Amino acid sequence: MKTKAKGNRIQLKAIKELELDGWLVSKVEKGGKFAVEKDMFGLFDVVAVRRGQCLFVQLTCNRNHPHTQYQEFSKEYHNNGISFEQWVWYDRKGWRKFKYLLGGIIEEDLRK
């Protein structure tokens, strides 16, 4: 499967999961070959909101991005209603989720 198609499939999977959990979700990734920055703040693919909460999520496949930039971002912009996460999809296994809170990391491994 081509990289872009795989990325779209993973994005749809994450969006469906968030919507089932009661989130209103929007993709923020910009397309096009002339887009300088494709992700929101250069870090996030999806933004989800529900009453009193906002969630920023980076989606990747089979390997996570370095945690440092997300930890720094969470230290700088943490707020009680705002969360920052990175979800990594492992083929035929499932999600591994990293939650960033005040520069720390909480890992949730949902792989089979």
C-alpha positions as CSV (number, residue, x, y, z in Angstrom):
1,M,0.0,0.0,0.0
2,K,1.3,3.5,-0.8
3,T,2.3,5.7,2.0
4,K,-0.4,8.4,1.4
5,A,-3.2,5.8,1.2
6,K,-1.9,4.1,4.4
7,G,-1.8,7.5,6.2
8,N,-5.4,8.3,5.1
9,R,-6.6,4.9,6.3
10,I,-5.0,5.4,9.7
11,Q,-6.4,8.9,10.0
12,L,-9.9,7.6,9.2
13,K,-9.5,4.9,11.8
14,A,-8.4,7.4,14.5
15,I,-11.2,9.8,13.6
16,K,-13.8,7.1,13.9
17,E,-12.5,6.0,17.3
18,L,-12.5,9.6,18.5
19,E,-16.1,10.2,17.2
20,L,-17.3,7.0,18.9
21,D,-15.9,8.4,22.1
22,G,-17.9,11.6,21.7
23,W,-15.4,14.0,20.2
24,L,-16.0,16.4,17.3
25,V,-13.0,15.9,15.0
26,S,-11.3,17.9,12.3
27,K,-8.3,17.0,10.2
28,V,-5.8,19.9,10.2
29,E,-3.2,18.5,7.9
30,K,-2.7,20.7,4.8
31,G,-2.1,18.9,1.5
32,G,-0.3,20.0,-1.7
33,K,3.2,20.0,-2.8
34,F,3.7,23.8,-2.0
35,A,2.5,23.6,1.6
36,V,5.4,24.6,3.8
37,E,4.0,23.2,7.0
38,K,1.5,20.4,6.7
39,D,0.6,19.8,10.4
40,M,-0.9,22.2,12.8
41,F,2.0,23.9,14.6
42,G,4.2,21.5,12.7
43,L,3.1,18.8,15.2
44,F,-0.5,17.7,15.0
45,D,-2.7,16.0,12.3
46,V,-6.1,16.0,14.1
47,V,-7.9,18.3,16.5
48,A,-10.8,17.0,18.5
49,V,-13.2,18.9,20.9
50,R,-15.9,18.1,23.3
51,R,-17.5,20.0,26.1
52,G,-14.6,21.7,28.0
53,Q,-11.9,19.7,26.3
54,C,-9.6,20.0,23.3
55,L,-7.3,17.2,22.1
56,F,-4.4,17.6,19.6
57,V,-3.3,14.3,18.1
58,Q,-0.3,13.4,15.9
59,L,-0.9,10.1,14.0
60,T,2.0,7.9,12.8
61,C,2.5,4.4,11.6
62,N,4.8,1.7,13.0
63,R,7.2,4.2,14.6
64,N,6.7,7.2,16.8
65,H,8.1,10.7,16.3
66,P,10.7,11.9,18.9
67,H,9.0,12.8,22.1
68,T,11.1,15.9,22.9
69,Q,9.1,18.3,20.7
70,Y,5.8,17.2,22.1
71,Q,7.0,17.3,25.7
72,E,8.3,20.9,25.2
73,F,5.0,21.9,23.5
74,S,3.0,20.4,26.4
75,K,5.1,22.3,29.0
76,E,4.6,25.5,27.2
77,Y,0.9,25.3,26.3
78,H,-0.6,23.0,29.0
79,N,-4.1,23.9,30.2
80,N,-6.6,21.8,32.2
81,G,-8.8,21.4,29.1
82,I,-6.1,20.9,26.5
83,S,-4.4,17.6,25.8
84,F,-1.6,16.6,23.5
85,E,-1.2,13.0,22.2
86,Q,0.7,10.9,19.7
87,W,-1.0,7.8,18.4
88,V,1.1,5.2,16.6
89,W,-0.7,2.5,14.6
90,Y,1.2,-0.8,14.3
91,D,0.1,-2.9,11.4
92,R,-2.2,-5.8,12.4
93,K,-1.5,-5.1,16.1
94,G,-3.2,-1.8,17.1
95,W,-2.6,1.5,18.7
96,R,0.2,2.7,21.0
97,K,-0.7,6.0,22.5
98,F,1.5,8.6,24.1
99,K,-0.1,11.4,26.2
100,Y,2.0,14.4,27.0
101,L,1.4,16.2,30.3
102,L,3.6,19.1,31.5
103,G,6.6,17.6,29.8
104,G,6.0,14.1,31.0
105,I,4.8,11.0,29.0
106,I,2.1,8.5,29.8
107,E,2.1,5.5,27.5
108,E,-0.9,3.3,26.8
109,D,-0.1,0.2,24.7
110,L,-3.3,-1.2,23.1
111,R,-1.5,-3.6,20.7
112,K,-2.6,-7.2,20.6
